[in-house]
Amino acid sequence: MTTRTESAVRLLAGTLVLASLAVGYAVDPRAYLVTAFVGANLAQSAITGLCPAELVLNRLLGGGGPAAGRGND
């Protein structure tokens, strides 16, 4: 994971957690499920090394990903 992608994943996770906590408190407690999902995904990512958010952000930010650079030898 590049530094740019790593920062983007952390920013995305933090923003989703803070936003869902605010919405859960002010509007609908079901928004806490988003917080739980983000936490579960972070734990899964730490255990397996696979991060869906990283895959998406690599494509959006042009980070390449695991196949980047193949075929240029």
ROSE-4610 file (N, C-alpha, C; in Angstrom, 1 decimal, always signed):
// ROSE-4610
residu = [M/M/M/T/T/T/T/T/T/R/R/R/T/T/T/E/E/E/S/S/S/A/A/A/V/V/V/R/R/R/L/L/L/L/L/L/A/A/A/G/G/G/T/T/T/L/L/L/V/V/V/L/L/L/A/A/A/S/S/S/L/L/L/A/A/A/V/V/V/G/G/G/Y/Y/Y/A/A/A/V/V/V/D/D/D/P/P/P/R/R/R/A/A/A/Y/Y/Y/L/L/L/V/V/V/T/T/T/A/A/A/F/F/F/V/V/V/G/G/G/A/A/A/N/N/N/L/L/L/A/A/A/Q/Q/Q/S/S/S/A/A/A/I/I/I/T/T/T/G/G/G/L/L/L/C/C/C/P/P/P/A/A/A/E/E/E/L/L/L/V/V/V/L/L/L/N/N/N/R/R/R/L/L/L/L/L/L/G/G/G/G/G/G/G/G/G/G/G/G/P/P/P/A/A/A/A/A/A/G/G/G/R/R/R/G/G/G/N/N/N/D/D/D]
num = [1/1/1/2/2/2/3/3/3/4/4/4/5/5/5/6/6/6/7/7/7/8/8/8/9/9/9/10/10/10/11/11/11/12/12/12/13/13/13/14/14/14/15/15/15/16/16/16/17/17/17/18/18/18/19/19/19/20/20/20/21/21/21/22/22/22/23/23/23/24/24/24/25/25/25/26/26/26/27/27/27/28/28/28/29/29/29/30/30/30/31/31/31/32/32/32/33/33/33/34/34/34/35/35/35/36/36/36/37/37/37/38/38/38/39/39/39/40/40/40/41/41/41/42/42/42/43/43/43/44/44/44/45/45/45/46/46/46/47/47/47/48/48/48/49/49/49/50/50/50/51/51/51/52/52/52/53/53/53/54/54/54/55/55/55/56/56/56/57/57/57/58/58/58/59/59/59/60/60/60/61/61/61/62/62/62/63/63/63/64/64/64/65/65/65/66/66/66/67/67/67/68/68/68/69/69/69/70/70/70/71/71/71/72/72/72/73/73/73]
x = [+0.8/+0.0/+0.9/+0.6/+1.4/+1.0/+1.9/+1.6/+0.3/+0.1/-1.0/-2.3/-2.3/-3.5/-3.7/-2.6/-2.8/-3.4/-3.0/-3.6/-5.1/-5.4/-6.8/-7.7/-7.2/-7.9/-8.2/-7.2/-7.4/-8.4/-8.2/-9.2/-10.6/-10.8/-12.1/-12.7/-11.9/-12.4/-12.8/-11.9/-12.1/-13.4/-13.5/-14.7/-16.0/-16.0/-17.2/-17.5/-16.6/-16.8/-17.4/-16.8/-17.3/-18.6/-18.8/-20.1/-21.2/-21.0/-22.0/-22.3/-21.3/-21.5/-22.4/-22.2/-23.0/-24.4/-24.6/-25.9/-26.6/-25.9/-26.5/-27.0/-26.3/-26.7/-27.8/-27.7/-28.7/-29.9/-29.8/-30.9/-31.5/-30.7/-31.2/-30.1/-30.3/-29.3/-28.9/-29.6/-29.2/-27.9/-27.6/-26.4/-25.1/-25.3/-24.2/-23.7/-24.6/-24.2/-23.1/-23.0/-21.9/-20.6/-20.7/-19.5/-19.0/-19.9/-19.6/-19.0/-19.6/-19.1/-17.6/-17.4/-16.0/-15.0/-15.4/-14.5/-14.3/-15.3/-15.1/-14.2/-14.4/-13.6/-12.1/-11.9/-10.5/-9.9/-10.6/-10.1/-9.8/-10.7/-10.5/-9.3/-9.1/-8.0/-6.7/-6.6/-5.4/-5.1/-6.1/-5.9/-5.5/-6.2/-6.0/-5.1/-4.9/-4.1/-4.9/-6.2/-7.0/-7.9/-7.8/-8.6/-9.4/-10.7/-11.6/-11.5/-11.4/-11.3/-10.0/-8.9/-7.6/-7.7/-8.4/-8.5/-9.3/-10.4/-11.2/-10.4/-9.7/-9.0/-7.8/-7.1/-6.0/-6.5/-7.7/-8.3/-8.6/-9.2/-9.7/-8.5/-7.5/-6.3/-5.2/-5.4/-4.4/-3.2/-3.4/-2.2/-1.7/-2.5/-2.1/-2.6/-1.9/-2.3/-1.3/-1.7/-0.8/-0.3/-1.1/-0.7/+0.0/+0.2/+0.9/+2.3/+2.6/+4.0/+4.2/+3.2/+3.4/+3.3/+4.0/+4.0/+4.9/+5.6/+6.5/+7.9/+8.2/+9.6/+10.3]
y = [-1.2/+0.0/+1.2/+2.1/+3.4/+4.3/+5.2/+6.2/+7.0/+7.3/+8.1/+7.3/+6.0/+5.1/+4.9/+4.7/+4.4/+5.6/+6.8/+8.0/+8.1/+7.8/+7.9/+6.9/+5.6/+4.6/+5.1/+5.6/+6.1/+7.2/+8.2/+9.3/+8.8/+7.9/+7.4/+6.7/+5.8/+5.1/+6.1/+7.0/+8.0/+8.8/+9.3/+10.1/+9.3/+8.0/+7.2/+7.0/+6.7/+6.4/+7.7/+8.8/+10.1/+10.5/+10.4/+10.7/+9.8/+8.5/+7.6/+7.7/+8.1/+8.4/+9.6/+10.6/+11.9/+11.6/+10.9/+10.6/+9.6/+8.7/+7.8/+8.5/+9.5/+10.2/+11.2/+11.9/+13.0/+12.5/+11.5/+11.1/+9.7/+8.7/+7.3/+6.4/+5.7/+4.8/+3.7/+3.4/+2.4/+2.8/+4.0/+4.5/+3.9/+3.5/+2.9/+1.6/+1.0/-0.2/+0.1/+1.3/+1.7/+1.7/+2.2/+2.2/+0.8/-0.1/-1.5/-2.1/-1.8/-2.4/-1.9/-0.6/-0.1/-0.7/-0.9/-1.5/-3.0/-3.7/-5.1/-5.2/-4.3/-4.3/-4.0/-3.1/-2.8/-4.0/-4.7/-5.9/-7.0/-7.2/-8.2/-7.8/-6.6/-6.2/-6.4/-6.2/-6.4/-7.9/-8.7/-10.2/-10.8/-10.4/-11.1/-10.3/-9.0/-8.2/-7.8/-8.1/-7.7/-6.6/-5.4/-4.3/-3.8/-4.0/-3.6/-2.1/-1.3/+0.1/+0.5/-0.2/+0.0/-0.3/-1.4/-1.8/-0.7/-0.2/+0.8/+2.1/+2.5/+3.7/+3.7/+2.5/+2.4/+2.7/+2.2/+2.4/+3.9/+4.5/+5.9/+6.9/+6.6/+7.5/+7.1/+6.1/+5.7/+5.1/+4.4/+3.8/+2.5/+2.0/+0.7/-0.5/-0.9/-2.1/-3.2/-4.4/-5.6/-5.8/-5.6/-5.9/-4.7/-3.6/-2.5/-2.8/-2.4/-2.6/-3.9/-4.8/-6.0/-5.7/-6.4/-6.3/-5.2/-4.5/-3.4/-3.8/-5.1/-5.6/-5.5]
z = [+0.0/+0.0/+0.0/-0.9/-1.0/+0.1/+0.4/+1.5/+1.2/-0.1/-0.5/-0.3/-0.7/-0.5/+1.0/+1.7/+3.1/+3.9/+3.5/+4.1/+3.7/+2.4/+2.0/+2.7/+2.9/+3.6/+5.0/+5.7/+7.1/+7.1/+6.2/+6.1/+5.9/+5.0/+4.7/+5.9/+6.6/+7.7/+8.9/+9.1/+10.2/+9.9/+8.7/+8.3/+8.4/+8.0/+8.1/+9.5/+10.4/+11.8/+12.4/+12.3/+12.9/+12.4/+11.1/+10.5/+11.0/+11.0/+11.5/+13.0/+13.7/+15.2/+15.3/+14.6/+14.6/+14.2/+13.1/+12.6/+13.5/+14.1/+15.1/+16.3/+16.7/+17.9/+17.6/+16.5/+16.2/+15.4/+14.6/+13.7/+14.0/+13.8/+13.8/+14.4/+15.5/+16.0/+15.1/+14.1/+13.1/+12.4/+12.4/+11.8/+12.5/+13.7/+14.4/+13.7/+12.9/+12.2/+11.2/+10.7/+9.8/+10.5/+11.8/+12.6/+12.9/+13.2/+13.4/+12.2/+11.0/+9.7/+9.5/+9.7/+9.4/+10.4/+11.6/+12.6/+12.2/+11.8/+11.4/+10.2/+9.3/+8.1/+8.4/+9.3/+9.7/+10.4/+11.2/+11.9/+10.8/+9.9/+8.9/+8.0/+7.7/+6.9/+7.6/+8.9/+9.7/+9.7/+9.8/+9.9/+8.5/+7.5/+6.2/+5.2/+5.5/+4.6/+3.3/+3.2/+2.1/+2.6/+1.9/+2.2/+1.0/+1.0/-0.1/-0.4/+0.6/+0.4/-0.3/+0.0/-0.6/-2.1/-2.4/-3.8/-4.6/-4.0/-4.7/-4.8/-3.7/-3.8/-4.7/-4.8/-5.8/-7.2/-7.5/-8.9/-9.0/-8.0/-8.1/-8.1/-7.3/-7.2/-8.2/-9.0/-10.0/-9.3/-8.2/-7.4/-8.0/-9.0/-9.6/-8.9/-7.8/-7.1/-7.4/-7.0/-7.1/-8.5/-9.5/-10.9/-11.6/-10.8/-11.4/-11.9/-13.0/-13.5/-14.3/-14.3/-15.0/-16.5/-17.2/-18.7/-19.2/-18.3/-18.7/-18.7/-18.5/-18.4/-19.7]
